[in-house]
């Protein structure tokens, strides 16, 4: 950076510069979020204001470009793709991946439903969906056979995105399901009876392999496994894959592990590269070429009831999820993904910022 201001190559600092895009004017802040409104300015939302060559100006331009790129649209699948986001290991970015991929696909023009099967309800919180005890939820669908259409809510600020929330009642659903008829396929039946057109259904599973996860595996055709780029990344993965094989053999012949997404990637560490290489060598083409960087903005967004796509659309986390969604959509229709023209790759966040600028 020219002048007297010195910028250290730290992830958090480069992220914070980008977050200041919120004060550049209404064009760069199309949805609610933590921001400082400009006073006394009448800036059209149709025409972006001229950007100066400052960190805030560049960050604002990134946000505009990210949302514009999302609006380009992607090929839609011929039929609804039901993707189960699962990993019995906690803290791998499972819920974060579910909500941000869903928002990315919706911003690309798809109609997307998130089914929150985790009793903690973190996906519902991140999408800004009310899920207190009295709200109709996925628990009512599984236990009381309530129609899915009666519990689905539209997600604020993201057109085409919907959520079937989880409430605390879901914590006891595992025990209640044991005595019910067709206990493994109750979610599948609810989805089949849902009449609203959808391009994608993303199911956020709890970090366990109980009946809730089995219901998700029976209902879905694709399994997406997020794997964090850390030392214990593959711990417990073998059991998940064995369960997928068992469900495929006895309950759902169409079930396949189609997508592996590397999360929490920090290109400044050798360990992250080693884990990424090991995962790619083992799973091959199932691993997306896009990886999700470790990002402060991704972690902050849920506390505001937002995805990173609306919280800070110009951040490296938002750009990465947009690119991952693009890759998933293209793979789904058999179109080859050209990594050379990808907007973001598996590199450190500082390199991402420098490359975009």
N, C-alpha and C positions, 0 to 999 in steps of 0.2 A: 504494500500500500504506500502510495506516495505521500510525502509530507511528514509531519512530526508525529503522526500516530503510528505506533508500533503494534503489529498484530502477531501474536504467538500462534504457531500452527497447532492449536488445541481443538479438539472436536467440539467441546462445549462452546468455545468462543465463536467459532465459525457458525455454529447453529444459532447462537444468540443474535449474531448479526443478521442472519436470515429471518429470525422471528420478528425483527423490527420492521419487516415488510408491512405489518399491520398498521403502522402509522403513516404509510405513504399515501393513503387515500382510499375511498370506497372501492375503487376498481380492484385493488389487491386484497380486499377483505370481503368476499361475497357472502360469507356466512358468519354467524356469531362466533366470537372467541375473545380471549383476553387481548385487549387492544386499547390504544389511546386515539380517540377520534380527532381528526383535523378540525379546527375551528375556523369558521369564516370562509370555507372553501366550497364552491359549487362545482364539483368535478363530475362530469357525465360518467355513468357506468358503462356507456357504450364505447367510449373512446378512452383508452388508457392515457394518463398524463405522461408527458415526456419524462424519461428517466435520466437522472444525472449519474455521473461516474463516481458514485459513492457506495459504501457497503449497503446502506439502506436502499438506495436506488437500485442496485444490482439485485438485492434480495427481493424487492418488489417485482422486478422484471421476471425473476425466477418463478414467483408465484403465479403471475399472469400466464407465463409460458406453460407451466405445469397444468393449470386448469384448462388452458386452450388445447393442450395435447390430449388431455383426458376426453375433451369433447369431440375429438376426431371420430370416435366410434370404432368398434371392432366387429368382426364377423360374429353373428349369433349362432349358437348351436341349433341343430335341427330339432332337438328335443331337450327338455330340462336336464341339466347336468346336476346330479346330487353328489356333493363332495363332502366326505366326512373328514374333519380336521381332528386328528387324534395323535396322542402320544401320552403313554401312561406316566412318563416322567414330567414332573411339574417344573414350571419356570423356564420353559423352552420357547415361549412366545406363541403358544397355541391360540389363546383367545385374541391376542393382539393381531396375529396373522389373520384370524377369521374375520374380524371386523374391518381391518384395513384392506384386505383383498376384496371383501364384499363392497366396501365403499368405492374402491378403485374400479371394479367392474361396473357398478352403477353409474359412476361418472363417465365411463366409456359408453354409456347408453343402454346397458343391460338392465333387466328387471331381476332383482336379487332378493332372496329371503334368507335371513340368518335364523337358525333354530338354536336357541340357547339351552343346551342340555346339562350345563354345569350348575349345580345347586347354588354356587356362589353368586351366580348372576352377573359375572363381570362383563360378559359381552353385552348384556342388556344395559348396564351402566355406561359402557363406552359408547353406545349408540344413542344415549340420551333417552332411553325408554324407561318409563315408570314400571317398577316391578315389585311394589310392596305386596304384602300378603293377600290383599283383597283383589288384586288385579288378575283377570283371567290369564292363565299361563299354560305353558307346555305340560305342566303337571296335570291340569284338567283334561288335556288331550290324551295323555297316556293312561290315567287312572279312571277317569269318568267318561271316556270316549267322546269328549266334547269336540265339535268340528274345529279344525285348525283355523278356519276363516274367522271364528269368533274370538281368537286370541291374538291374531296377527295385528301389529301396529305399524304404521308408517314411521320411518325414521326422520326426525326433523332435519331440514337443511340438505338432505340428499335425496333428490328425486329418483324414484324407482327402487329404493332400498326399503326393506321391511324386516320386522323382527318378531319372532314368537318368543316372548320373554320367559325367563326362569324366575321362580320365586323360592322362598325358603322351604316351601312345602315339598319341593323336589328332593330335599335331603332324605326324606323317608320313602321315596318312590321305589327304591331298590327292593325294600322289604315288601311293599304292597304289590309290586309286580309279580312276585313269586307265585302267588295264588291265583293270578288271573289267567284266563284262556288266551292263547296266542300271545304270551307275554313278550316274546322276542320280536314280534312283528307289528306291534301296535302303532309305532311311529310310521312304519311303511304304509299301513292302511290309511292313516290320517293324511299323509302326503298324497297318496293316490286319489283320495276323495277331494283334495283341494282343487278348486276349479279355476282359480285365477291364473292367467298365463305368467310363467316365470322362465327365465333363461338359466338361472343358477339357484341352487339351494345349498348353503354352507351350514353344516351342523357342527357346533362347537361342543366337543365331548368333555366330560370330567376327566381328571388325571387318574383314571382307574380303568379296569377292564371288567366292570360289572354289567348288570342288565341294561343300564342306560346306554353304555357304549355299544353293547350288543344290538340294541334297538337301532342305533345309528348305523352300524355296519350292515344290518339287514336292509335298512331303508336306502342306503346309498349304493352307487356303482363305482365310485372312485374314492380312494383314501389319499389324503394329503397329510404328510408327516412333516411338521417343522422340527428341525434339528439345530440346536444352538452350537456355535463353533467354539466349544469349550471341552475341557478334558474328559468329562463324563458324558459326552454327547450321545454315545451309542449304548449307554447303560439302559437295560430294560427293553431295548428296541427289538431284540430277538423274540421276546414273549409277545409283543404286539403283532409281529409278523406271523407268529404261529397262530394267534387268535384269528387273524385275518384269513389264514389258510383254513382253519376249522369252520369259520362262518361260510367261506366259499364252498367248502365241501358239503356242508349239511343244510345251509339256510339260504345262501345267496350266491348262485353260480356266476353272477356278473361282477362280483366284487374284485377289484384290482387295486394295488398300490400304483397310482399313476404319477404322483407328484411328490418330490422331496424338496423342501425349501430350507435353505441355510439361513439361520437368523443370528442376530447379535454378532455379526462379523466385524472384527476389528483388524483392518489391514496392517496396523502398526505392530502386530504380534506375529511371531512365527507360528505359534500354536494354532491360531485361527486358520492359517494357510494349510497347515498339516492336517487338521481335522477336515477342512473342505476337500483336500485332495483324497483323503481316505474315504469320505462319503461318496465322492464322485467315482472313484475307482470301484467301489462296491456296488453302487446302484446305477451307474451309467447314465443313460439318457433320461431316467426318471428324475434326476436332479435338475432343477431349473438353473439356467446359466446366471440368472439374476440372484443375488443374495441381498439380505436385509442388513444394513449396518447397525451397529450399536449406536443408539441415538437418544439424546435427552428429550427431544421433541416427541418421539414415539411414546416414551414413558410418561410424559406430562399430559398428553392429550386426554386420556380417560378421566382424569380428575376434573375436567371441564365438560364431561359428557360428550366428547367428540372423538372422531378418529383423527389421525395425523393429517389426513387429506383435507379436512376442513380447519383444523387447528393451525397448521402451518404448511400450506400447500407447496411452498417453495423449498421446504427442507429436504435433505437427502433421504430421510425416511419415507416421506410422501412420494418422492420421485422413484424410489426403489419399489414401493408397492405398486405404483402405476405400471412400472415396467414388468413386474412379476405377473400382474393381472393380464397385461398384454400377451405375455408369453404363454400363460395358461389358456387364454382364449384362442390363440393361434394354433396351439397344439391340439385343442379340442376339435378343430375343423380340418386338421391334417395339413396345416400350412407350416412350412419350414420357418423357424425363427432365425433371423439374421442378427447375430450378436454384434457384428461390426457396426450396425446401425442402431444398436440399443442406446437408450438415453443414459443408462447407468450400468455399471458393472460391479464386479466384486473387487472393490478396492477401498482404500481408507477414505474416510469422510473428507479429509483435507484434500486428497487427490480429486475427489468428486467435485468439490467446490472449485478447485483450480481449473478442472477440465471444463466445467460448465461456463465459467467466466471467460 
